[in-house]
Amino acid sequence: MAEAGTIVYDARDKILGRLASLVAKQLMVARKSGREQRVIIYNAEHAVVSGPRTRVLADYDFKYKLNHPRKGPFYPRMPDQILKRTVRGMLPYQKNSSGRAALRDLRVMIGQPTNLSGDDLPEGHAWGDTSGIERPLPLKFVRLGEISSSLGVDATRWEGE
């Protein structure tokens, strides 16, 4: 694990659950050891969920429509918020304040910010090690951007990036 203040991950072609569990563990280890460490994930719309397209889209549609549309609880539709909610599910968010504080140290973005483009990162930033979660793309998968589009989000927000 790097000692930089901010760890940066590119979610392009990463399996959603594997990336989320890696980030959740990293956030909790940093929080428990008392280190100030933030995590940035960009290109959230290019993360993949493995499984047959119809089943994955039906699962996310069910989660979105599960509760009352005005009273909640609300399930996110944007790809960055879906990824953040997935990480939240792997943290002790409801049980103690360390999980909530760890989630505050996470930033998830759609597209690639200009300051993180290229190989050199700003001072205090380091690339996260994804060698443990690198897998070839599964035969059946759906990208988070497609899931968001099926939930009714305007995809033109991130397609130009």
N, C-alpha and C positions, 0 to 999 in steps of 0.2 A: 504494500500500500504506500502511495506517495505521501510525502510530508508537506506538500503544497497546501496553501489555504483553500484552493478551489480545484476540484477535480472535474474534468470535462469529458462527457461521453457523446458520441454520435450514435443516434438510435437507428440509423439507416441499416436495414436488413438484419436487425437484431430481434430475437424472439422476445416478445413483451414480458412474459413472466420471468424469464431468465435475467433480463436486464433489470427488472424491478426488484427481484430478490437480491441481486448483487448490490444495487444502490441502497436498498433498505438496510442491509447488513453493514455496509460501509458507514451510513449515517449513524446507526446505533453504536457501532464500535467507537466512532469519533466522539459521540455524545457521552458515552460512558467513561471514556478516558479523559474527558475534559478538554479536548482539542477543539479549536475553532476551525471547522471544515465545512465548506459548502460544496454542493454538487450541482452541476449544470448539465442538462440533457437537451440537445437540440435535434432537429429533424424528427420530431415526435410523430409526424404524419407518415413517416416511412418505416416505423416499427411494424413488425408482423405478428399476427395471431395465427397459430397453426390450427388447422382443421378444415373441414369442408366449408366452403363459402356460405351455403344456405344455413348450416347449423350455427356458424359463428355469428352471422347477421341476425338470426332468430334469437340467439342468446342475448346479444346486446340490446335488441329491440325489446325483449322481455324485461331486462333490467331497467331500461329507460321507462317503460310503461307500468312498472310494478306498483307504484304508489300514486297518490293523488297529485295531479299536475300543479295545483296551487299550494297545497299544504306540505308536500314533500314526504319523506326525504327525497332529495333530488339526485339523479344520476347524470353525470356530465355527458355532453355530446361532442365537445371539441377534442381533437386528438391529444393535445397537451394536457388537458384536464383528465382525460381517461387514463393516461399514463401516470399522472400524479396520484389519481385515486387508486390505481393498482399498487403503487408503492405504499400509499397510506394503509392499504389492507394488509400489508406485510409488517407494519410497525405497530407497537402497542399504543395506538392512538387514543383509544378510549380508556385504557387502564391507568396510564400515568403521564406525567407532564413531559418526560423525556422523549416519548414518541411524538408528541405534538411539537416539541421544540426541534426534534430531528426533521420533521416535515417542513418546518419553517426554513431550514437550511437547503431545501431542494428548489431548484428552478428548472422548469420544463418549458421549452420553446418550440414553436412551429417555425420551420425553416432554419437557416444558418445565419447567425448574426455576423456582421462584418468584422467585428473585433476578434472573432474566433475562426475566421476563414484563413486558410493557409496552414502551413506546418508549425509556425512559431506562434505560441500563445502569449498573451500579456503576462507581465510579472506576477508571480504568485499563483499561476494557473498551471496545471499539469494534465496530461492525457490520462484517462482512467484505463486500467488494464482489463481488457475484455477477452483475453486469451482463454479463460476458463469457460466462457459462454459462447464462443465462436462456434457456429454450426452452419452447415450448408442450408440454404433455404429448403423448407419442407416441400413436398410435392403439392400439398394443398394448404394454402394460406390466404389470409386477407390482411391488407395493410390498414393501419388505424385511420388513415385518410378516407378510405373507402367505407369503413364502418361509420365514420362521422357523416359522410355524405348520405348513407342509408338512413341515418337518424334525423336527417333534415337540415344539416349544416351546409351553408353555401361554400362549396369547395374552391371557388375562385380566390378565396382569401390566401391560400397557400400554394396553389398550383403554379403560380408564376415564379416560385422560388426554386 
